């Protein structure tokens, strides 16, 4: 619904984004995120802006990881 939570400096920040398109669980965001933003994908019902979080490196997925996981062999990251 064009709202996401990201982690910045260990804090949760709610942002409004412009979604260009969506393919199953993958959304192409046109604006609203900064390079390097870590988007939170779980526990969304319990978070609010300003909450302190500890990001585990084990739980971080890159775009490449997500593309490998999805059943879309025609999708790939363009440099």
GROMACS elastic network, one bead per residue, 0.5 to 0.9 nm:
[ bonds ]
;  ai    aj funct       b0    kb
    1     4     6  0.83815   500
    1    16     6  0.87905   500
    1    17     6  0.88417   500
    1    19     6  0.86785   500
    2    15     6  0.83004   500
    2    16     6  0.55877   500
    2    17     6  0.50450   500
    2    18     6  0.60870   500
    2    19     6  0.62959   500
    2    29     6  0.89582   500
    3    14     6  0.69618   500
    3    15     6  0.56610   500
    3    17     6  0.59741   500
    3    18     6  0.87213   500
    4    13     6  0.83108   500
    4    14     6  0.57689   500
    4    15     6  0.53702   500
    4    16     6  0.64493   500
    4    17     6  0.71696   500
    4    39     6  0.69668   500
    4    40     6  0.74002   500
    4    41     6  0.85780   500
    4    44     6  0.88501   500
    5    12     6  0.63383   500
    5    13     6  0.55286   500
    5    15     6  0.61582   500
    5    16     6  0.88802   500
    5    38     6  0.84798   500
    5    39     6  0.59050   500
    5    40     6  0.54675   500
    5    41     6  0.79981   500
    5    44     6  0.77528   500
    5    47     6  0.82242   500
    5    48     6  0.81938   500
    5    49     6  0.78089   500
    6    11     6  0.81606   500
    6    12     6  0.57774   500
    6    13     6  0.53620   500
    6    14     6  0.65193   500
    6    15     6  0.74701   500
    6    33     6  0.86693   500
    6    37     6  0.62451   500
    6    38     6  0.52964   500
    6    40     6  0.54899   500
    7    10     6  0.59078   500
    7    11     6  0.54677   500
    7    13     6  0.61997   500
    7    14     6  0.89620   500
    7    37     6  0.67679   500
    7    38     6  0.55021   500
    7    39     6  0.67084   500
    7    40     6  0.71537   500
    7    52     6  0.89131   500
    7    53     6  0.76823   500
    7    55     6  0.82738   500
    8    11     6  0.53810   500
    8    12     6  0.65639   500
    8    13     6  0.68734   500
    8    37     6  0.71818   500
    8    38     6  0.76705   500
    9    12     6  0.85007   500
   10    51     6  0.84607   500
   10    52     6  0.57967   500
   10    53     6  0.54697   500
   10    54     6  0.63805   500
   10    55     6  0.76588   500
   11    49     6  0.74874   500
   11    50     6  0.55151   500
   11    51     6  0.55676   500
   11    53     6  0.58817   500
   11    54     6  0.85721   500
   12    40     6  0.86030   500
   12    47     6  0.74791   500
   12    48     6  0.66774   500
   12    49     6  0.50001   500
   12    50     6  0.52040   500
   12    51     6  0.52252   500
   12    52     6  0.63546   500
   12    53     6  0.68806   500
   13    48     6  0.74769   500
   13    50     6  0.62705   500
   13    51     6  0.80766   500
   14    48     6  0.71817   500
   14    49     6  0.54356   500
   14    50     6  0.86575   500
   15    32     6  0.69252   500
   15    33     6  0.78977   500
   16    31     6  0.88170   500
   16    32     6  0.62212   500
   16    33     6  0.86635   500
   17    29     6  0.67571   500
   17    30     6  0.74529   500
   17    31     6  0.56684   500
   17    33     6  0.68740   500
   18    28     6  0.88138   500
   18    29     6  0.58227   500
   18    30     6  0.53411   500
   18    31     6  0.51279   500
   18    32     6  0.63385   500
   19    22     6  0.75653   500
   19    27     6  0.67267   500
   19    28     6  0.59307   500
   19    30     6  0.56354   500
   19    31     6  0.74067   500
   20    27     6  0.75243   500
   20    28     6  0.55011   500
   20    29     6  0.56347   500
   20    30     6  0.54985   500
   20    31     6  0.87013   500
   21    26     6  0.85755   500
   21    27     6  0.59196   500
   21    28     6  0.53800   500
   21    29     6  0.74739   500
   21    30     6  0.87387   500
   22    25     6  0.71439   500
   22    26     6  0.57210   500
   22    28     6  0.62063   500
   22    29     6  0.88657   500
   23    26     6  0.52121   500
   23    27     6  0.63642   500
   23    28     6  0.84267   500
   24    27     6  0.79262   500
   25    70     6  0.86499   500
   26    66     6  0.83684   500
   26    67     6  0.87243   500
   26    70     6  0.86905   500
   29    32     6  0.75601   500
   29    33     6  0.76843   500
   30    33     6  0.83552   500
   31    34     6  0.83503   500
   33    36     6  0.85047   500
   33    37     6  0.65063   500
   33    39     6  0.89505   500
   34    37     6  0.55845   500
   35    38     6  0.89750   500
   38    60     6  0.83041   500
   40    43     6  0.81142   500
   40    44     6  0.75206   500
   41    44     6  0.68986   500
   42    45     6  0.83671   500
   43    46     6  0.56331   500
   43    47     6  0.66466   500
   44    47     6  0.54590   500
   44    48     6  0.82631   500
   45    48     6  0.84651   500
   47    50     6  0.87309   500
   47    51     6  0.67098   500
   48    51     6  0.58947   500
   49    52     6  0.88984   500
   55    58     6  0.85657   500
   55    59     6  0.75732   500
   55    60     6  0.79955   500
   56    59     6  0.55216   500
   56    60     6  0.70311   500
   57    60     6  0.54112   500
   57    61     6  0.88140   500
   58    61     6  0.83936   500
   61    64     6  0.79711   500
   61    65     6  0.57654   500
   61    66     6  0.66710   500
   62    65     6  0.50802   500
   62    66     6  0.64044   500
   62    67     6  0.87166   500
   63    66     6  0.51034   500
   63    67     6  0.61595   500
   63    68     6  0.86457   500
   63    77     6  0.78229   500
   64    67     6  0.51364   500
   64    68     6  0.62595   500
   64    69     6  0.86957   500
   64    76     6  0.79926   500
   64    77     6  0.72957   500
   65    68     6  0.52506   500
   65    69     6  0.63494   500
   65    70     6  0.89383   500
   66    69     6  0.50306   500
   66    70     6  0.63285   500
   67    70     6  0.52957   500
   67    71     6  0.80282   500
   67    72     6  0.74518   500
   67    73     6  0.82287   500
   67    75     6  0.69879   500
   67    76     6  0.69038   500
   67    77     6  0.82756   500
   68    71     6  0.76757   500
   68    72     6  0.82851   500
   68    73     6  0.81605   500
   69    72     6  0.86859   500
   70    73     6  0.80023   500
   70    75     6  0.89920   500
   72    75     6  0.56854   500
   72    76     6  0.87846   500
   73    76     6  0.76711   500
